[in-house]
Amino acid sequence: MSNEATPTKFATFLKDKKVDPRRILTVSHKLESLQPEDRAIRLGKRTARNSEDKKAAPDTRKARSGRPVTERALDAAMTGKSVSGPSKTRIVRAVNVLLEQKKLEKIDLRALF
């Protein structure tokens, strides 16, 4: 019995909500790509770590990862293969943006995987 015969929760969710997997890739690329403010956050953390003055508090905001969802990770999620935790989070973030555009409710990680 292969995973192809029984669709995963993720695959059925995408089919029910009429979400195209290719759109997940493009939305994730827009969400996760590094912006100038992310580079500034990373620079601030690096200079604070290397400086002699330990009292200077680094910026508490978190920079984007710079790593969008890949087609390979999306295919693994659709077929039921193992997907890493950060990849699942990025997929859920992208799906939520698409659901928000369709005026639907956001979902959490446990609803998809």
C-alpha positions in Angstrom: 0.0 0.0 0.0 1.7 3.2 -1.1 1.1 6.8 0.0 0.0 7.7 -3.5 -3.3 5.7 -3.0 -4.4 7.6 0.1 -3.9 11.4 -0.1 -2.4 13.1 2.8 -4.1 15.7 5.0 -2.1 18.4 3.3 -3.0 17.3 -0.2 -6.7 17.0 0.6 -6.7 20.4 2.3 -5.2 22.0 -0.8 -7.8 20.3 -3.0 -10.7 21.3 -0.8 -9.6 24.9 -0.5 -8.6 25.1 -4.2 -5.1 26.2 -3.5 -2.5 25.7 -6.3 0.8 24.3 -5.0 2.7 26.6 -7.4 1.2 29.6 -5.7 2.6 28.3 -2.4 6.1 28.4 -3.9 5.8 32.0 -5.1 4.2 33.3 -1.9 6.8 31.6 0.2 9.5 33.2 -1.9 8.1 36.6 -1.3 7.6 36.0 2.4 10.9 34.5 3.2 13.3 36.4 1.0 15.7 38.6 2.9 14.9 42.3 3.0 17.2 45.2 3.9 15.8 45.3 7.4 16.6 41.6 7.9 20.2 42.2 6.8 20.4 45.1 9.3 19.1 42.9 12.1 21.7 40.3 11.3 24.5 42.9 11.1 23.4 44.3 14.5 23.5 40.9 16.1 26.9 40.1 14.6 28.5 43.4 15.7 27.0 43.1 19.2 28.5 39.6 19.5 32.0 40.8 18.3 32.1 44.0 20.2 33.9 44.6 23.5 30.9 46.4 24.9 28.6 43.6 26.1 26.0 46.1 27.5 24.7 47.0 24.0 21.5 45.0 23.6 21.0 43.5 20.2 17.8 44.0 18.3 15.1 41.6 19.6 13.3 41.3 16.3 13.8 38.1 14.4 15.1 38.3 10.8 13.5 36.2 8.0 15.2 33.0 7.2 15.9 33.7 3.6 14.9 30.1 2.7 11.6 29.7 0.9 9.7 26.5 0.5 11.2 24.3 -2.2 9.4 22.3 -4.7 11.0 19.2 -3.2 9.7 19.9 0.3 6.2 20.6 -1.2 6.2 17.3 -3.1 7.3 15.5 0.1 4.4 17.1 2.0 1.9 16.2 -0.7 3.0 12.5 -0.8 3.4 12.0 2.9 7.2 11.8 3.1 9.0 13.3 6.1 9.3 17.1 6.1 11.4 19.1 8.5 9.8 21.3 11.1 11.0 24.6 9.7 9.8 23.6 6.2 6.4 22.8 7.6 6.3 26.2 9.3 7.2 27.9 6.0 4.5 25.9 4.2 1.8 26.9 6.8 2.9 30.5 6.6 2.5 30.6 2.8 -0.8 28.7 2.9 -2.2 31.2 5.5 -1.4 34.1 3.2 -3.2 32.4 0.4 -6.2 31.7 2.6 -6.2 35.3 3.8 -6.4 36.4 0.2 -9.4 34.2 -0.4 -11.1 35.6 2.8 -10.9 32.2 4.5 -9.8 31.4 8.1 -6.2 30.8 8.9 -5.1 27.3 9.9 -2.4 26.0 12.3 0.3 23.5 11.8 -1.5 20.6 13.3 -4.4 21.0 10.9 -2.2 20.3 7.9 0.4 17.8 9.1 
